[in-house]
Amino acid sequence: MRRAALIGSLALLPLVTACSGGSDDKAAGNSKPSTAAMAAVVAPAKVEVIANLTGCKVKIRTDADELREGVCHTPEGDYLITTFPEEKYKLTWLDSAAIYGGKYLVGPRWAISAKPKMLGPLRKKVGGTIQDLEAMHATQPSPTSSKYGPVPSSS
């Protein structure tokens, strides 16, 4: 068990050191790691950690076994941060959300629901990828077709 923890810590070490400021930042007096470096280290994270990285004070709305969800109110707009204990719960959530379409910022075991114009700036702060669930929903077969083509009508 200790060996696995040590290996896991060593695996993160190159990420932390590669994303740290380096000697130029120290010379400039900036010893804080960049937000991108912090996001790489903390993800997947708790709702509160992601909210802190995005600059909001979150209010927890849902605290269940399958997910935690918090609401952020900012001058730029409101958004939801949802975290999941396992990746499979996130995938199920995204599959269900595809019915409604929309774009989401998605990372390892977390998703952010926001207006599309907010996703880019949020991505710069926490990483992740922007997924267009409407496009995913559009590629799913319709009830009048099968994987072999259209279902013949009965008339």
Secondary structure, 3 states (H helix, E strand, C coil): CHHHHHHHHHHHHHHHHHHCCCHHHHHCCCCCCCHHHHHHHHCCCCHHHHHHHHCCCCEEEEECCCCEEEEEEECCEEEEEEECCCHHHHHHHHHHHCCCCCEEEEECCEEEECCHHHHHHHHHHHCCEEEEHHHHHHCCCCCCEECCEECCCCC
